[in-house]
Amino acid sequence: MAEIRSLHDAVADLVHDGDTLALEGFTHLIPFAAAHEIIRQGITDLTLARMTPDIVHDQLIGAGLVRKLVFSWGGSPGAGSLHRFRDAVENGWPRPLELDEHSHAGMAHRYVAGASGLPFAVLRGYRGCRGSGDIARSDTVSSVKCPFTGEELVAVAALNPDVTIIHAQQADRSGAVQLWGLTGVQKEAVLAASRVLVTVEEVVGELTPRPGAMMLPSWVIDAVSPVPGGARPSYAAGHSERDNAFYRDWDQISRDRAAFRAWLTELER
């Protein structure tokens, strides 16, 4: 059974310097509170994995905690560029950033392979691409010949995070979790990881099944941390709304190093 723990203690126990860390949640249920706790604890030299880095990765990169980013489509949906990400790539501030860029399909297949205990996944894509995930630009993309048809296909290496963190609406007292609404690759990222932390809006006596909901059993989760509002400025369907004003404001906060440092100082208090 997963333990129900404070966010501080769960992060301190499960996330370590040098880890490969997946923070998944697609526009919805992004685990911001957990990322902010990582910043407060100064856990560093991280390899971050995420489909669409979003503001959450911009904050961790700007805090100087990230050495490598494994991602697909680097931007903030509807709110422009990620300036801390860009500053790290172009100027090495606050530290140089190594990149492993993929398509959304490539990232999803990598998680699926990791969750399935396979060394790689196979897909059609990437071939002839000069942009995201170009085979020549990533050592996690290669080619494989189909033993049945002889067709040359693309292989992407399995992605097995040391730790995956997601946010969900509910957990029960055993540590089983239910999430619903707009979801991404949370299930695959959880099953691919060695350690799993789920922050939740609430702990309930019993999980009531909902149409279209995703349930994760307690035995695939190490810790559950009750954190109401833990997705903000993202949102949790049925519990909170997206803070669009913050997403708009982030463009100016992150564009200027001094403004970002002021935001960071406030966060760390």
Protein Blocks (a to p, Z undefined) as FASTA:
>chain_A
ZZdddfklmmmmmpcghiacddedehiapafklmmmmmmnopghiacddehjbjmlmmmm
mnopafbdcdehiadehiapafklmmmmmnopabdcddddddfklmmmmmmmmmnopabd
cdeehiopabehiaklpckbccdddfklopacddddddddfbdcdddfbdcfkopacded
jddklmmmmmmpmbdcdddfbdcfbdcddehiacddfklpfbdcddehklpmbdcehkac
cdfklmmmmmmmmmpmklmmmmmmmmmZZ
